[in-house]
Amino acid sequence: MQKSKLRSSKERTLFTVENIIGDIVFISLRDKSFLEKIAIPEELSHFKVMGQDQLGIWVEHPKLTFKYTSDKDGNSIDEDKQKTETVDAVFLIAWGNINTIMHYPDRDGYDFPSEFDTDIGFK
């Protein structure tokens, strides 16, 4: 059995949502129906956190893909000439739609170094 890497209660510091920015977390949603509207399967529950604000938590869209089936004039394009494009995107999950968030400290592939802990700039 692997020993937990969480610090004892005497060593713990305050944990806030800023600690999970850049990490992959589990998010339990009250209402998942909005996911279908932005092309995300409702079964998906792990997201990479990109930021947060007073409205909610911003997470990375796992794979937003556009398929171009008509030209700029609205004419259909033959299937063999249709193009697809995958783009980077983030979306907002409103605070009121979140039941809970679970973070995995020190778990490979889920917990990434904070961008605020890197040594950049002048010394």
C-alpha positions as CSV (number, residue, x, y, z in Angstrom):
1,M,0.0,0.0,0.0
2,Q,1.4,3.4,-1.0
3,K,1.8,5.9,1.8
4,S,-0.1,9.1,1.2
5,K,2.0,12.1,0.2
6,L,-0.4,14.6,1.9
7,R,1.2,16.5,4.7
8,S,0.1,16.0,8.3
9,S,-2.5,18.5,9.6
10,K,0.3,20.5,11.3
11,E,2.2,20.9,8.1
12,R,-0.7,21.7,5.8
13,T,-1.2,25.2,4.4
14,L,-4.5,26.7,3.2
15,F,-5.6,25.0,0.0
16,T,-7.4,27.2,-2.5
17,V,-8.6,26.9,-6.1
18,E,-5.4,28.7,-7.2
19,N,-3.5,25.5,-6.1
20,I,-5.2,23.5,-8.9
21,I,-4.7,25.8,-11.8
22,G,-2.8,23.8,-14.5
23,D,-3.8,20.5,-12.9
24,I,-6.4,17.9,-14.0
25,V,-9.2,17.5,-11.4
26,F,-12.5,15.7,-11.0
27,I,-15.5,18.0,-11.1
28,S,-18.9,16.7,-10.1
29,L,-21.6,18.8,-11.8
30,R,-25.2,19.5,-10.7
31,D,-26.4,19.7,-14.3
32,K,-24.4,18.1,-17.1
33,S,-26.8,18.9,-19.9
34,F,-24.8,22.0,-21.1
35,L,-21.8,19.7,-22.0
36,E,-23.6,18.3,-25.0
37,K,-24.1,21.9,-26.4
38,I,-20.3,22.3,-26.5
39,A,-19.5,18.9,-27.9
40,I,-18.4,17.2,-24.7
41,P,-19.7,13.8,-23.6
42,E,-21.7,14.0,-20.4
43,E,-19.6,11.0,-19.0
44,L,-16.5,13.2,-18.9
45,S,-15.7,14.4,-15.4
46,H,-12.0,15.2,-15.4
47,F,-10.9,18.6,-16.7
48,K,-7.6,20.6,-16.8
49,V,-8.2,23.8,-14.8
50,M,-7.0,26.9,-16.7
51,G,-8.2,29.6,-14.3
52,Q,-11.0,30.9,-12.1
53,D,-12.9,34.1,-11.5
54,Q,-16.0,35.3,-9.7
55,L,-18.2,33.5,-12.3
56,G,-16.7,30.0,-12.0
57,I,-13.8,27.8,-13.0
58,W,-12.3,27.9,-16.5
59,V,-11.4,24.5,-17.9
60,E,-9.8,23.2,-21.1
61,H,-12.1,21.8,-23.7
62,P,-10.7,18.3,-24.4
63,K,-11.0,18.5,-28.2
64,L,-13.1,21.1,-29.9
65,T,-13.4,20.1,-33.6
66,F,-15.1,22.0,-36.4
67,K,-16.1,20.2,-39.6
68,Y,-16.6,22.4,-42.7
69,T,-19.4,21.0,-44.7
70,S,-20.4,24.1,-46.7
71,D,-18.5,27.0,-48.4
72,K,-18.8,30.7,-47.5
73,D,-21.9,30.9,-49.8
74,G,-23.7,28.1,-48.1
75,N,-23.2,25.5,-50.8
76,S,-22.5,21.9,-49.7
77,I,-18.9,20.6,-50.0
78,D,-18.4,17.1,-51.2
79,E,-17.5,14.8,-48.3
80,D,-14.0,14.0,-49.7
81,K,-13.2,17.7,-49.8
82,Q,-14.6,18.7,-46.4
83,K,-12.0,19.9,-43.9
84,T,-11.9,19.5,-40.1
85,E,-10.1,21.7,-37.7
86,T,-9.2,21.0,-34.0
87,V,-8.8,24.2,-32.0
88,D,-7.7,25.0,-28.4
89,A,-10.6,26.2,-26.3
90,V,-11.6,26.8,-22.7
91,F,-15.0,27.0,-21.2
92,L,-16.6,28.2,-18.0
93,I,-18.3,26.0,-15.4
94,A,-20.3,28.3,-13.2
95,W,-19.7,28.0,-9.4
96,G,-23.5,27.3,-8.9
97,N,-23.2,24.2,-11.2
98,I,-20.4,22.5,-9.2
99,N,-21.2,20.0,-6.5
100,T,-17.5,19.3,-5.6
101,I,-14.0,19.4,-7.0
102,M,-11.4,16.7,-6.2
103,H,-7.7,17.3,-6.7
104,Y,-5.0,14.6,-6.8
105,P,-1.9,16.0,-5.2
106,D,1.3,14.5,-6.6
107,R,-0.5,12.0,-8.8
108,D,1.4,11.5,-12.1
109,G,-0.5,13.0,-15.1
110,Y,-2.9,15.0,-12.9
111,D,-0.8,17.3,-10.7
112,F,1.6,19.6,-12.7
113,P,4.1,22.1,-11.4
114,S,2.6,25.5,-10.8
115,E,3.5,28.1,-13.3
116,F,4.0,30.5,-10.4
117,D,6.8,28.3,-8.9
118,T,9.1,28.5,-12.0
119,D,12.3,30.6,-12.0
120,I,11.9,33.1,-14.8
121,G,13.0,36.7,-15.0
122,F,16.0,38.6,-13.7
123,K,17.9,37.5,-10.6
